[in-house]
Amino acid sequence: MEPNQEVFDRLRLIRSENVGPVTYRHLLRRFGSAARALDAIPDLAARGGGRSPRIADARQIDSELKAIQKLGAAMLFLDDPGYPQLLAELGNAPPLLLWQGRLELLNRPMVAMVGARNASAAACRFAQNLAHGLAESGVSVVSGLAKGIDTAAHQGSLTATIAVIAGGLDVFYPHENEQFQRKIAESGLLLAEQPPGTEPRARHFPYRNRIIAGLARGTVVIEAAPRSGSLITARLAAEAGRQVMAVPGSPLDPRSRGCNMLIRDGAILVQSVDDILELIRHFDDRAESAGHDLESPLNEEAMMTPEPDPIAGETGVRTPVVDLLSITPVTIDELVRQSGLSSPAVQIALLELELAGRLTRHAGARVSLLN
């Protein structure tokens, strides 16, 4: 997409308060353009029982576009032709990715590699060799540019590596990886969901992890604690219907407990490049992901015709949805079943509640009320 008014408006919509990835898709599908969606937000929030969320102003968007241009970066929207198909299948796929480097790496089969930040020297060496072998076999290696296993995976696959970072493209985390991050932006591919200048916060890392898992046919875990971001990435991969692989380790090493637990619970044990290639070779890149509750990704034809409001003029429709919600997450399918309403009607009610700041969305197409 060239920077035009629709691009400007879409960026405003994405950066506006309470507009998450799912809501963004619903708004564009319902109203047909970002401009009409922006105009409708105050009324939708009022119908959801809350105040109008803060809408990103023109100065903020101008500043972001100038920062992107200054970095020599570019934007990839969800309905752009180059947007990776597997990632687009996620119900919460990022509406926009900012990128630097070699976008063609997204056209190759992709495998994610994650693991401990305090990984052993042997595990780092193994990860580096594994990543190198995958790259030599025509596979792009995806990781999160953290210390330990992530860095080793990127080092082993430099010209075929994809680094997904939690902050902005111009923010270096960890700081000691600054030069390496710059190198990846030239030799590999650097991806970010957050705008330039964003310092990574704890809440950003799960978002980053779902991109790592969503891009790849499978995720390989090498050394991980039982409660770690690596296991979250593995869980997200499983929820998306992708292969989950783990490298076994000594039961005497706490860093291996997470991998051994994954294998015990059904992850596939891998010890070589050939093991991984065999598992992903017949993977269908068009396979539907688990929990995908939305229609196919947005496209130009769909943008031309707004969808009608399925509950326009009706009264008492939102009440059953609100009554069924609590602070405990529940699937949207369950809300449809118990409310007796149509799926579009439930989706619109949830959209209004989210814009009103009363609803939060969880993995697996689940939702809950905010405290």
MIPA-967442 format. One record per residue (C-alpha): x, y, z; residue number from 1. Coordinates in pm, whole numbers, plus 50000, padded with zeros to 5 digits. Layout:
BEGIN
<c1 X; c2 Y; c3 Z; pos NUM>
...
end
This chain:
BEGIN
<c1 50000; c2 50000; c3 50000; pos 1>
<c1 50122; c2 50349; c3 49911; pos 2>
<c1 50082; c2 50612; c3 50183; pos 3>
<c1 49741; c2 50756; c3 50088; pos 4>
<c1 49436; c2 50870; c3 50284; pos 5>
<c1 49311; c2 50515; c3 50345; pos 6>
<c1 49652; c2 50410; c3 50478; pos 7>
<c1 49656; c2 50718; c3 50701; pos 8>
<c1 49307; c2 50639; c3 50832; pos 9>
<c1 49388; c2 50273; c3 50889; pos 10>
<c1 49691; c2 50368; c3 51093; pos 11>
<c1 49473; c2 50605; c3 51298; pos 12>
<c1 49227; c2 50321; c3 51355; pos 13>
<c1 49500; c2 50076; c3 51460; pos 14>
<c1 49658; c2 50324; c3 51702; pos 15>
<c1 49327; c2 50427; c3 51861; pos 16>
<c1 49238; c2 50319; c3 52214; pos 17>
<c1 49048; c2 49989; c3 52259; pos 18>
<c1 49091; c2 49891; c3 51893; pos 19>
<c1 49261; c2 49553; c3 51904; pos 20>
<c1 49333; c2 49325; c3 51607; pos 21>
<c1 48994; c2 49151; c3 51618; pos 22>
<c1 48799; c2 49475; c3 51654; pos 23>
<c1 48999; c2 49631; c3 51371; pos 24>
<c1 48893; c2 49352; c3 51134; pos 25>
<c1 48529; c2 49371; c3 51241; pos 26>
<c1 48521; c2 49748; c3 51200; pos 27>
<c1 48664; c2 49743; c3 50848; pos 28>
<c1 48438; c2 49458; c3 50746; pos 29>
<c1 48132; c2 49631; c3 50885; pos 30>
<c1 48196; c2 49986; c3 50764; pos 31>
<c1 48400; c2 49926; c3 50448; pos 32>
<c1 48665; c2 50191; c3 50516; pos 33>
<c1 48876; c2 50313; c3 50804; pos 34>
<c1 48733; c2 50665; c3 50778; pos 35>
<c1 48375; c2 50544; c3 50826; pos 36>
<c1 48486; c2 50316; c3 51110; pos 37>
<c1 48656; c2 50607; c3 51289; pos 38>
<c1 48341; c2 50818; c3 51257; pos 39>
<c1 48131; c2 50536; c3 51404; pos 40>
<c1 48345; c2 50461; c3 51711; pos 41>
<c1 48188; c2 50715; c3 51955; pos 42>
<c1 47837; c2 50585; c3 51887; pos 43>
<c1 47946; c2 50221; c3 51910; pos 44>
<c1 48115; c2 50284; c3 52245; pos 45>
<c1 47804; c2 50458; c3 52376; pos 46>
<c1 47594; c2 50160; c3 52272; pos 47>
<c1 47839; c2 49942; c3 52463; pos 48>
<c1 47778; c2 50143; c3 52778; pos 49>
<c1 48103; c2 50339; c3 52796; pos 50>
<c1 48277; c2 50658; c3 52694; pos 51>
<c1 48427; c2 50708; c3 52352; pos 52>
<c1 48785; c2 50578; c3 52341; pos 53>
<c1 49071; c2 50810; c3 52253; pos 54>
<c1 49113; c2 50821; c3 51875; pos 55>
<c1 49466; c2 50874; c3 51748; pos 56>
<c1 49504; c2 51228; c3 51616; pos 57>
<c1 49656; c2 51333; c3 51285; pos 58>
<c1 49975; c2 51468; c3 51443; pos 59>
<c1 50051; c2 51131; c3 51605; pos 60>
<c1 50006; c2 50951; c3 51274; pos 61>
<c1 50212; c2 51209; c3 51083; pos 62>
<c1 50490; c2 51164; c3 51335; pos 63>
<c1 50481; c2 50785; c3 51303; pos 64>
<c1 50486; c2 50795; c3 50923; pos 65>
<c1 50787; c2 51028; c3 50927; pos 66>
<c1 50966; c2 50799; c3 51173; pos 67>
<c1 50899; c2 50496; c3 50951; pos 68>
<c1 51033; c2 50682; c3 50649; pos 69>
<c1 51340; c2 50801; c3 50839; pos 70>
<c1 51421; c2 50442; c3 50938; pos 71>
<c1 51392; c2 50325; c3 50578; pos 72>
<c1 51121; c2 50086; c3 50698; pos 73>
<c1 50789; c2 49998; c3 50539; pos 74>
<c1 50437; c2 49893; c3 50636; pos 75>
<c1 50265; c2 49561; c3 50568; pos 76>
<c1 49889; c2 49562; c3 50625; pos 77>
<c1 49683; c2 49252; c3 50690; pos 78>
<c1 49522; c2 49252; c3 50347; pos 79>
<c1 49840; c2 49334; c3 50152; pos 80>
<c1 49945; c2 49063; c3 49903; pos 81>
<c1 50277; c2 49004; c3 50082; pos 82>
<c1 50124; c2 48945; c3 50425; pos 83>
<c1 50211; c2 48588; c3 50536; pos 84>
<c1 49915; c2 48354; c3 50496; pos 85>
<c1 49973; c2 48149; c3 50811; pos 86>
<c1 49987; c2 48459; c3 51029; pos 87>
<c1 49676; c2 48601; c3 50862; pos 88>
<c1 49482; c2 48291; c3 50970; pos 89>
<c1 49511; c2 48388; c3 51336; pos 90>
<c1 49198; c2 48553; c3 51468; pos 91>
<c1 49419; c2 48815; c3 51636; pos 92>
<c1 49669; c2 48859; c3 51353; pos 93>
<c1 49844; c2 49198; c3 51365; pos 94>
<c1 49660; c2 49447; c3 51142; pos 95>
<c1 49998; c2 49604; c3 51060; pos 96>
<c1 50360; c2 49491; c3 51064; pos 97>
<c1 50648; c2 49735; c3 51030; pos 98>
<c1 50952; c2 49585; c3 50863; pos 99>
<c1 51313; c2 49638; c3 50760; pos 100>
<c1 51523; c2 49407; c3 50548; pos 101>
<c1 51439; c2 49124; c3 50311; pos 102>
<c1 51062; c2 49079; c3 50295; pos 103>
<c1 51104; c2 48782; c3 50058; pos 104>
<c1 51204; c2 48570; c3 50359; pos 105>
<c1 50832; c2 48552; c3 50438; pos 106>
<c1 50780; c2 48356; c3 50115; pos 107>
<c1 50987; c2 48059; c3 50237; pos 108>
<c1 50871; c2 47786; c3 50476; pos 109>
<c1 50922; c2 47918; c3 50830; pos 110>
<c1 51020; c2 47749; c3 51156; pos 111>
<c1 51028; c2 47928; c3 51491; pos 112>
<c1 51307; c2 47856; c3 51740; pos 113>
<c1 51277; c2 47972; c3 52101; pos 114>
<c1 51432; c2 47887; c3 52436; pos 115>
<c1 51596; c2 47999; c3 52755; pos 116>
<c1 51767; c2 48335; c3 52791; pos 117>
<c1 52017; c2 48178; c3 53033; pos 118>
<c1 52075; c2 47881; c3 52804; pos 119>
<c1 52379; c2 47660; c3 52839; pos 120>
<c1 52670; c2 47699; c3 52598; pos 121>
<c1 52597; c2 47353; c3 52454; pos 122>
<c1 52232; c2 47440; c3 52389; pos 123>
<c1 52325; c2 47769; c3 52220; pos 124>
<c1 52572; c2 47588; c3 51997; pos 125>
<c1 52311; c2 47324; c3 51912; pos 126>
<c1 52052; c2 47595; c3 51831; pos 127>
<c1 52299; c2 47778; c3 51610; pos 128>
<c1 52382; c2 47460; c3 51414; pos 129>
<c1 52015; c2 47368; c3 51385; pos 130>
<c1 51925; c2 47713; c3 51253; pos 131>
<c1 52214; c2 47704; c3 51006; pos 132>
<c1 52099; c2 47370; c3 50872; pos 133>
<c1 51742; c2 47492; c3 50832; pos 134>
<c1 51858; c2 47803; c3 50648; pos 135>
<c1 52074; c2 47591; c3 50417; pos 136>
<c1 51762; c2 47382; c3 50343; pos 137>
<c1 51561; c2 47685; c3 50230; pos 138>
<c1 51377; c2 47751; c3 50557; pos 139>
<c1 51344; c2 48092; c3 50724; pos 140>
<c1 51412; c2 48083; c3 51098; pos 141>
<c1 51190; c2 48299; c3 51321; pos 142>
<c1 51278; c2 48406; c3 51674; pos 143>
<c1 51247; c2 48697; c3 51917; pos 144>
<c1 51603; c2 48840; c3 51941; pos 145>
<c1 51626; c2 48771; c3 52315; pos 146>
<c1 51945; c2 48655; c3 52483; pos 147>
<c1 52042; c2 48288; c3 52472; pos 148>
<c1 51863; c2 48055; c3 52231; pos 149>
<c1 51696; c2 48333; c3 52029; pos 150>
<c1 52025; c2 48506; c3 51955; pos 151>
<c1 52194; c2 48174; c3 51873; pos 152>
<c1 51916; c2 48087; c3 51627; pos 153>
<c1 51951; c2 48425; c3 51454; pos 154>
<c1 52329; c2 48390; c3 51438; pos 155>
<c1 52305; c2 48050; c3 51274; pos 156>
<c1 52060; c2 48164; c3 51007; pos 157>
<c1 52160; c2 48527; c3 50952; pos 158>
<c1 52068; c2 48562; c3 50583; pos 159>
<c1 51749; c2 48361; c3 50639; pos 160>
<c1 51654; c2 48493; c3 50982; pos 161>
<c1 51337; c2 48677; c3 51086; pos 162>
<c1 51353; c2 48864; c3 51417; pos 163>
<c1 51023; c2 48969; c3 51572; pos 164>
<c1 51081; c2 49235; c3 51837; pos 165>
<c1 50854; c2 49352; c3 52118; pos 166>
<c1 50923; c2 49727; c3 52085; pos 167>
<c1 50972; c2 49969; c3 51798; pos 168>
<c1 51212; c2 49906; c3 51511; pos 169>
<c1 51444; c2 50176; c3 51643; pos 170>
<c1 51453; c2 50042; c3 52000; pos 171>
<c1 51723; c2 49790; c3 52088; pos 172>
<c1 51642; c2 49524; c3 52345; pos 173>
<c1 51847; c2 49378; c3 52495; pos 174>
<c1 52081; c2 49674; c3 52455; pos 175>
<c1 52385; c2 49456; c3 52386; pos 176>
<c1 52213; c2 49328; c3 52071; pos 177>
<c1 52200; c2 49673; c3 51907; pos 178>
<c1 52463; c2 49602; c3 51642; pos 179>
<c1 52322; c2 49257; c3 51579; pos 180>
<c1 51969; c2 49397; c3 51538; pos 181>
<c1 52102; c2 49647; c3 51284; pos 182>
<c1 52273; c2 49362; c3 51100; pos 183>
<c1 51951; c2 49159; c3 51085; pos 184>
<c1 51771; c2 49463; c3 50942; pos 185>
<c1 52017; c2 49448; c3 50652; pos 186>
<c1 52085; c2 49076; c3 50602; pos 187>
<c1 51762; c2 48925; c3 50732; pos 188>
<c1 51419; c2 49061; c3 50822; pos 189>
<c1 51316; c2 49266; c3 51125; pos 190>
<c1 50946; c2 49281; c3 51218; pos 191>
<c1 50764; c2 49495; c3 51477; pos 192>
<c1 50399; c2 49547; c3 51564; pos 193>
<c1 50460; c2 49850; c3 51784; pos 194>
<c1 50527; c2 50199; c3 51643; pos 195>
<c1 50881; c2 50341; c3 51632; pos 196>
<c1 51006; c2 50469; c3 51965; pos 197>
<c1 50808; c2 50214; c3 52170; pos 198>
<c1 51007; c2 50073; c3 52460; pos 199>
<c1 50917; c2 49705; c3 52515; pos 200>
<c1 50697; c2 49643; c3 52818; pos 201>
<c1 50598; c2 49314; c3 52979; pos 202>
<c1 50259; c2 49320; c3 52804; pos 203>
<c1 50426; c2 49344; c3 52461; pos 204>
<c1 50609; c2 49011; c3 52479; pos 205>
<c1 50301; c2 48783; c3 52460; pos 206>
<c1 50192; c2 48983; c3 52153; pos 207>
<c1 50536; c2 48928; c3 52001; pos 208>
<c1 50520; c2 48557; c3 52086; pos 209>
<c1 50191; c2 48507; c3 51902; pos 210>
<c1 50353; c2 48656; c3 51588; pos 211>
<c1 50651; c2 48421; c3 51619; pos 212>
<c1 50423; c2 48118; c3 51657; pos 213>
<c1 50177; c2 48241; c3 51394; pos 214>
<c1 50436; c2 48290; c3 51119; pos 215>
<c1 50580; c2 47939; c3 51141; pos 216>
<c1 50476; c2 47592; c3 51037; pos 217>
<c1 50618; c2 47474; c3 51367; pos 218>
<c1 50799; c2 47590; c3 51681; pos 219>
<c1 51112; c2 47427; c3 51821; pos 220>
<c1 51187; c2 47476; c3 52191; pos 221>
<c1 51544; c2 47433; c3 52316; pos 222>
<c1 51589; c2 47461; c3 52692; pos 223>
<c1 51304; c2 47629; c3 52876; pos 224>
<c1 51183; c2 47661; c3 53232; pos 225>
<c1 50835; c2 47524; c3 53313; pos 226>
<c1 50701; c2 47881; c3 53344; pos 227>
<c1 50858; c2 48074; c3 53059; pos 228>
<c1 50779; c2 48278; c3 52752; pos 229>
<c1 50909; c2 47991; c3 52537; pos 230>
<c1 50637; c2 47760; c3 52664; pos 231>
<c1 50379; c2 48034; c3 52601; pos 232>
<c1 50499; c2 48047; c3 52240; pos 233>
<c1 50472; c2 47668; c3 52218; pos 234>
<c1 50116; c2 47681; c3 52354; pos 235>
<c1 50021; c2 47950; c3 52102; pos 236>
<c1 50166; c2 47737; c3 51822; pos 237>
<c1 49958; c2 47439; c3 51936; pos 238>
<c1 49642; c2 47652; c3 51955; pos 239>
<c1 49707; c2 47766; c3 51598; pos 240>
<c1 49732; c2 47405; c3 51479; pos 241>
<c1 50107; c2 47414; c3 51415; pos 242>
<c1 50377; c2 47160; c3 51496; pos 243>
<c1 50526; c2 47183; c3 51845; pos 244>
<c1 50876; c2 47035; c3 51872; pos 245>
<c1 51115; c2 47012; c3 52164; pos 246>
<c1 51478; c2 46913; c3 52211; pos 247>
<c1 51511; c2 46681; c3 52513; pos 248>
<c1 51756; c2 46754; c3 52791; pos 249>
<c1 51892; c2 46614; c3 53112; pos 250>
<c1 51634; c2 46577; c3 53392; pos 251>
<c1 51905; c2 46709; c3 53623; pos 252>
<c1 51915; c2 47048; c3 53446; pos 253>
<c1 51628; c2 47285; c3 53546; pos 254>
<c1 51660; c2 47451; c3 53205; pos 255>
<c1 51545; c2 47128; c3 53038; pos 256>
<c1 51232; c2 47074; c3 53244; pos 257>
<c1 51009; c2 47278; c3 53015; pos 258>
<c1 51116; c2 47086; c3 52704; pos 259>
<c1 51082; c2 46751; c3 52878; pos 260>
<c1 50734; c2 46852; c3 52997; pos 261>
<c1 50636; c2 46946; c3 52641; pos 262>
<c1 50749; c2 46606; c3 52513; pos 263>
<c1 50562; c2 46431; c3 52793; pos 264>
<c1 50248; c2 46626; c3 52698; pos 265>
<c1 50267; c2 46542; c3 52328; pos 266>
<c1 50525; c2 46767; c3 52164; pos 267>
<c1 50743; c2 46591; c3 51908; pos 268>
<c1 51098; c2 46510; c3 52010; pos 269>
<c1 51350; c2 46644; c3 51757; pos 270>
<c1 51726; c2 46608; c3 51752; pos 271>
<c1 51829; c2 46713; c3 51400; pos 272>
<c1 51749; c2 46932; c3 51102; pos 273>
<c1 51611; c2 46627; c3 50920; pos 274>
<c1 51364; c2 46563; c3 51203; pos 275>
<c1 51225; c2 46916; c3 51164; pos 276>
<c1 51218; c2 46910; c3 50784; pos 277>
<c1 51027; c2 46582; c3 50786; pos 278>
<c1 50762; c2 46729; c3 51015; pos 279>
<c1 50706; c2 47051; c3 50819; pos 280>
<c1 50753; c2 46914; c3 50467; pos 281>
<c1 50388; c2 46823; c3 50416; pos 282>
<c1 50240; c2 47106; c3 50620; pos 283>
<c1 49957; c2 47282; c3 50437; pos 284>
<c1 50024; c2 47657; c3 50455; pos 285>
<c1 49655; c2 47714; c3 50388; pos 286>
<c1 49543; c2 47509; c3 50688; pos 287>
<c1 49290; c2 47677; c3 50915; pos 288>
<c1 49415; c2 47766; c3 51261; pos 289>
<c1 49237; c2 47654; c3 51574; pos 290>
<c1 49007; c2 47912; c3 51732; pos 291>
<c1 48988; c2 48118; c3 51411; pos 292>
<c1 48645; c2 48280; c3 51446; pos 293>
<c1 48665; c2 48540; c3 51171; pos 294>
<c1 48622; c2 48527; c3 50799; pos 295>
<c1 48911; c2 48530; c3 50552; pos 296>
<c1 49153; c2 48825; c3 50565; pos 297>
<c1 49038; c2 49161; c3 50441; pos 298>
<c1 49070; c2 49238; c3 50073; pos 299>
<c1 49001; c2 49530; c3 49845; pos 300>
<c1 48674; c2 49387; c3 49714; pos 301>
<c1 48544; c2 49334; c3 50068; pos 302>
<c1 48632; c2 49695; c3 50156; pos 303>
<c1 48404; c2 49827; c3 49882; pos 304>
<c1 48082; c2 49697; c3 50039; pos 305>
<c1 48016; c2 49760; c3 50407; pos 306>
<c1 47829; c2 49490; c3 50597; pos 307>
<c1 47484; c2 49577; c3 50735; pos 308>
<c1 47445; c2 49611; c3 51112; pos 309>
<c1 47288; c2 49278; c3 51217; pos 310>
<c1 47123; c2 49435; c3 51522; pos 311>
<c1 47038; c2 49783; c3 51392; pos 312>
<c1 46708; c2 49903; c3 51535; pos 313>
<c1 46671; c2 49600; c3 51762; pos 314>
<c1 46635; c2 49632; c3 52138; pos 315>
<c1 46731; c2 49387; c3 52410; pos 316>
<c1 46991; c2 49212; c3 52194; pos 317>
<c1 47301; c2 49311; c3 52393; pos 318>
<c1 47156; c2 49223; c3 52733; pos 319>
<c1 47182; c2 48843; c3 52697; pos 320>
<c1 47547; c2 48876; c3 52588; pos 321>
<c1 47639; c2 49100; c3 52881; pos 322>
<c1 47453; c2 48876; c3 53125; pos 323>
<c1 47649; c2 48572; c3 53007; pos 324>
<c1 47985; c2 48745; c3 53046; pos 325>
<c1 48198; c2 48758; c3 53361; pos 326>
<c1 48564; c2 48806; c3 53451; pos 327>
<c1 48616; c2 48438; c3 53358; pos 328>
<c1 48704; c2 48397; c3 52986; pos 329>
<c1 48444; c2 48216; c3 52774; pos 330>
<c1 48451; c2 48121; c3 52406; pos 331>
<c1 48252; c2 48325; c3 52158; pos 332>
<c1 48095; c2 48004; c3 52026; pos 333>
<c1 47960; c2 47936; c3 52376; pos 334>
<c1 47811; c2 48286; c3 52392; pos 335>
<c1 47637; c2 48227; c3 52059; pos 336>
<c1 47502; c2 47891; c3 52177; pos 337>
<c1 47375; c2 48010; c3 52514; pos 338>
<c1 47239; c2 48347; c3 52401; pos 339>
<c1 47042; c2 48206; c3 52108; pos 340>
<c1 47160; c2 48501; c3 51898; pos 341>
<c1 47330; c2 48486; c3 51560; pos 342>
<c1 47708; c2 48490; c3 51546; pos 343>
<c1 47715; c2 48835; c3 51374; pos 344>
<c1 47488; c2 48980; c3 51644; pos 345>
<c1 47712; c2 48848; c3 51923; pos 346>
<c1 48024; c2 48974; c3 51746; pos 347>
<c1 47882; c2 49325; c3 51713; pos 348>
<c1 47778; c2 49330; c3 52079; pos 349>
<c1 48131; c2 49227; c3 52178; pos 350>
<c1 48281; c2 49492; c3 51951; pos 351>
<c1 48072; c2 49762; c3 52120; pos 352>
<c1 48169; c2 49639; c3 52466; pos 353>
<c1 48539; c2 49637; c3 52374; pos 354>
<c1 48527; c2 49990; c3 52234; pos 355>
<c1 48350; c2 50097; c3 52554; pos 356>
<c1 48644; c2 49961; c3 52753; pos 357>
<c1 48436; c2 49691; c3 52921; pos 358>
<c1 48569; c2 49377; c3 52746; pos 359>
<c1 48903; c2 49208; c3 52694; pos 360>
<c1 48992; c2 48935; c3 52446; pos 361>
<c1 49201; c2 48625; c3 52514; pos 362>
<c1 49369; c2 48355; c3 52307; pos 363>
<c1 49146; c2 48085; c3 52161; pos 364>
<c1 48862; c2 48326; c3 52065; pos 365>
<c1 48768; c2 48380; c3 52432; pos 366>
<c1 48643; c2 48700; c3 52593; pos 367>
<c1 48573; c2 48830; c3 52943; pos 368>
<c1 48455; c2 49143; c3 53118; pos 369>
<c1 48717; c2 49372; c3 53266; pos 370>
<c1 48724; c2 49403; c3 53645; pos 371>
end
